[in-house]
């Protein structure tokens, strides 16, 4: 099996994107692993600080390792949005394949200094772990929203500039970069998300020549995804769409089976709803018709 670094290089070259999906329970993991297996695609499982605390950080690693080692599936584990060196150390020690250090809301010089410290620490422990840095504020929280998250960059002057991106990656030594290109975490309740700045993605890609990660993919249009991937996005994060599908399936399962108490039977519909989202997104990201 290829390493995550090799899968990234391959996706980068072929101008396709690896899907990154967050989990906080077994139902989501099962749906992701099933669909990735069905489509024969590598995928990345993400856990935020809250998600990995809920599931237990060691269990997250054991579950993903099992898929890889005992089921032969190229599934990798990312410590999504990690905000401190202390939490980075826990993820490294537990066996994560990738880590996102999120200094996106910090002033650029402080972000560079903290991210550099993280890269140096991670590489001193295990050179194979992929480190991602974040430059620009894309808001926080994978939720269905009515308005833009506080502080999120949406005006062109607030988005990540190619020259800043180059300075950031050179100074920190990160393996991948998550820029602010009009993307926001979460999705709008009744409308598509704001359009992505495709020319900016291409400009950043040209400057840094590293895999770029699109956060907050939920709610963006198919056309924007396709164009963003062509412009240089190598990983797309989807979380809120899966959460919403989980809830929709759960509500329907409870309603249809008012006397059922077996969790695995009630979860079946949640898993099916999540699989619909996963198939649609993974096909789009990988140019599968
Ligand atoms: Zn994110």
Boltz pocket constraint, residues with backbone or C-beta under 6 A from the ligand:
constraints:
  - pocket:
      binder: B
      contacts: [[A, 81], [A, 185], [A, 215], [A, 216], [A, 237]]
      max_distance: 6.0
